[in-house]
């Protein structure tokens, strides 16, 4: 499902993480952040996607977006 197709794997993982954030799923966040790091997602790409999550999901999404950013920084170190 996450292999390259008409949409590449990194974009599919960004979508999966966005859904995890808006559904308030911490386990999903860890799993998909790890996959995005493996797929060479930049922090800037992640930040832009997180901005869309906050735009669509408000305050609750902001809390999970912060969790995703923290996980990205921790796993990238």
Secondary structure, 3 states (H helix, E strand, C coil): CCCCCCCCHHHHHHHHHHHHHHCCCHHHHHHHHHHHHHCCCCHHHHHHHHHHHHHHHHHHHHHHHHHHHHHHHHHHC
